[in-house]
Amino acid sequence: MTVTVLTGAGISTESGIPDYRGPKGLWVTDPDYEKLVTYDYYMADPDIRRRSWLFRRDSPAWEAEPNAAHRALAALPDAWIVTQNVDGLHQRAGSPPERVLELHGNMFGAMCTACGARSTTREAIDRILAGEDDPACRECGGILKTTTVMFGQALDRHVLLQAIKLAGECEVFLAVGTSLQVQPAASLARVAAEAGARLVIVNGEPTPYDHMADEVINEPIGVAVPRLCASLT
């Protein structure tokens, strides 16, 4: 049985990483957070960039541990993970890195928006803490950002095409902890359902694709996903 899993922020909340849109999400508790992860704001304002790096510094993802749902998916034979998360918890749980597609990149790397030179998020944060307000690329002086896809940026075309292919070819498609509101990732559920896959949605809140699903599970993800994975093996 071929299984493709799309995961969103909801799978990591039980690891202590808040989501954006949930009842206790970052955008609910402080709407200004949206600017810190929006490309146009980031590129235009040095203060937003500095705050964005400090936002990454304070992220619980640095210390977070995979939870029962991450571990259950890692144990699912030959499953592909397509994730909207940037926290690396699927790989830390044991999912083979080559079978994890990070649609929105990874928060632990940094890159220059001008020349593409790579470094690390930790290095940029350390430079700010040492007194640099807006650390620039050491190679060309360009603007640095994390290797995440910010709101307003396009996804990597090759990663997206591979995700669409996996959604269209699988027998079972699990959408776990995602509101299915952010496109084009959300449309993967439709691709899978229209290709004949069994669509199962596990999320705390209703999604726009619930009507297409073969099963909708609103239980806690850490409970529902291990049970669901056990039924697929």
C-alpha positions in Angstrom: 0.0 0.0 0.0 1.5 3.3 -1.1 1.0 6.1 1.5 1.6 9.9 1.1 1.3 12.1 4.2 0.9 15.9 4.1 1.6 17.4 7.5 1.1 20.9 8.8 1.7 22.9 12.0 -0.9 20.9 14.0 1.3 17.8 14.1 4.0 19.8 16.0 1.9 21.6 18.5 2.1 18.6 20.8 5.9 19.0 20.7 5.5 22.5 22.0 5.7 24.4 18.7 2.7 26.8 18.3 0.9 27.0 15.0 -0.1 30.2 13.1 -3.9 30.0 12.7 -5.1 27.8 15.6 -7.0 29.1 18.6 -3.6 29.8 20.4 -1.7 30.4 17.2 0.9 33.1 16.8 -1.2 35.2 14.5 -4.0 35.1 17.0 -1.9 36.0 20.0 0.1 38.6 18.1 -1.0 39.5 14.6 2.3 41.4 14.0 4.1 38.0 13.8 2.8 37.7 10.2 5.2 40.4 9.1 8.2 38.5 10.4 7.5 35.6 8.0 6.2 37.7 5.0 8.8 38.2 2.2 7.9 41.7 1.2 8.0 43.1 4.7 11.2 41.2 5.4 13.0 42.5 2.4 11.9 46.1 2.8 12.6 46.7 6.5 15.8 46.0 8.4 14.0 46.1 11.7 11.6 43.4 10.6 14.7 41.3 9.6 16.3 41.7 13.0 13.0 40.8 14.7 12.6 37.8 12.4 16.0 36.4 13.3 15.2 36.9 17.0 11.8 35.2 16.4 13.8 32.2 15.0 16.2 32.3 18.0 13.3 32.0 20.4 11.5 29.2 18.5 10.7 26.1 20.6 11.9 24.1 17.5 15.5 24.2 18.7 14.7 22.1 21.7 11.5 20.3 20.6 11.3 16.5 20.4 9.3 14.5 18.0 5.9 13.3 19.4 3.9 10.1 19.0 2.5 11.2 15.7 6.0 11.9 14.2 7.2 8.6 15.4 4.2 6.6 14.1 4.7 8.1 10.7 8.4 7.4 10.7 7.5 3.7 11.4 5.0 3.5 8.5 6.8 1.4 5.9 7.8 3.3 2.7 5.6 6.3 3.5 6.4 9.6 1.8 6.1 12.7 4.0 5.3 16.1 2.4 5.5 18.7 5.2 4.6 22.3 5.4 6.7 22.5 8.6 10.2 23.9 8.9 11.1 22.2 12.2 12.9 19.1 11.0 11.0 16.9 13.5 10.0 14.2 10.9 13.7 13.5 10.2 14.5 13.5 13.9 11.8 11.0 14.5 13.4 8.6 12.0 11.7 9.3 8.7 14.4 8.9 6.0 15.4 12.4 4.9 15.2 11.4 1.2 11.5 10.6 1.8 10.7 13.9 3.4 9.8 16.8 1.2 10.0 20.1 3.0 7.6 22.3 1.0 8.4 25.4 3.0 12.1 24.7 3.5 13.9 24.5 6.8 14.5 27.1 9.6 18.0 26.0 10.5 19.8 27.1 7.4 20.3 30.6 6.0 21.0 31.9 2.5 21.8 35.1 0.7 18.9 36.4 -1.4 21.3 37.9 -3.8 24.1 35.4 -4.5 22.6 32.3 -2.9 25.6 31.7 -0.5 24.6 29.3 2.3 25.3 29.6 6.0 23.3 28.8 9.2 20.5 30.4 11.1 22.6 30.1 14.3 25.5 32.1 12.7 23.2 35.0 11.8 21.6 35.0 15.2 25.1 35.0 16.8 26.0 38.0 14.7 23.0 39.9 15.9 23.7 39.1 19.5 27.3 40.3 18.9 26.0 43.7 17.9 25.1 43.6 14.2 21.6 44.9 13.7 21.1 43.4 10.2 23.8 40.9 9.3 24.5 40.8 5.6 26.0 38.1 3.4 29.7 37.8 4.0 30.2 37.0 0.3 28.4 39.8 -1.4 26.7 42.0 1.2 23.2 40.9 0.2 20.2 40.3 2.5 20.2 37.0 4.4 17.1 35.0 5.2 16.4 31.6 6.6 16.0 28.7 4.1 12.3 28.8 4.6 9.7 29.8 2.1 8.1 32.9 3.4 4.5 34.1 2.7 4.7 35.8 -0.7 7.4 33.5 -2.0 6.9 30.8 -4.5 7.6 27.2 -3.5 10.5 25.4 -5.1 9.1 24.1 -8.4 10.8 20.7 -8.3 9.7 20.0 -4.8 6.1 21.0 -5.6 6.0 18.8 -8.8 7.3 15.8 -6.8 4.7 16.4 -4.2 1.9 16.6 -6.8 3.3 13.3 -8.3 3.2 11.6 -5.0 -0.3 12.8 -4.2 -1.5 11.6 -7.6 0.0 8.1 -7.4 -0.6 7.0 -3.8 -3.4 4.7 -2.6 -3.8 6.5 0.7 -3.3 10.2 1.4 -3.2 11.4 4.9 -3.6 15.1 5.7 -2.4 15.6 9.3 -2.5 18.8 11.3 -3.0 21.1 8.4 -5.8 23.6 7.9 -5.6 22.9 4.2 -6.0 26.6 3.6 -2.5 27.5 2.2 -2.1 26.9 -1.5 -0.7 25.2 -3.4 0.0 22.6 -0.6 -3.7 22.3 0.3 -4.6 21.3 -3.3 -2.6 18.1 -2.8 -5.6 16.7 -1.0 -7.8 17.3 -4.0 -5.2 15.8 -6.4 -5.1 12.6 -4.3 -8.9 12.3 -4.0 -9.5 12.9 -7.7 -6.9 10.3 -8.5 -8.8 7.7 -6.5 -6.8 7.7 -3.3 -8.4 7.1 0.1 -8.3 10.6 1.7 -8.1 10.8 5.5 -8.0 14.1 7.2 -6.8 14.4 10.8 -7.2 17.9 12.2 -8.6 19.7 15.2 -10.7 22.1 13.1 -12.8 21.7 10.0 -11.0 22.1 6.6 -12.2 23.1 3.2 -11.6 19.5 2.0 -13.5 17.6 4.6 -16.4 17.0 2.1 -14.0 15.1 -0.2 -12.5 12.9 2.5 -13.3 9.3 3.1 -12.7 9.8 6.8 -12.3 12.9 9.0 -10.8 12.5 12.4 -11.0 15.3 14.9 -9.3 13.6 17.8 -5.9 14.7 19.3 -3.2 14.0 16.7 -0.9 12.2 19.1 -3.7 9.7 19.7 -5.3 9.5 16.2 -2.2 9.1 14.1 -0.5 6.2 15.8 -3.9 4.3 15.7 -4.3 5.2 12.1 -0.8 4.1 11.1 -1.3 0.8 12.9 -4.4 0.1 10.8 -2.3 0.7 7.6 0.5 -1.8 8.4 
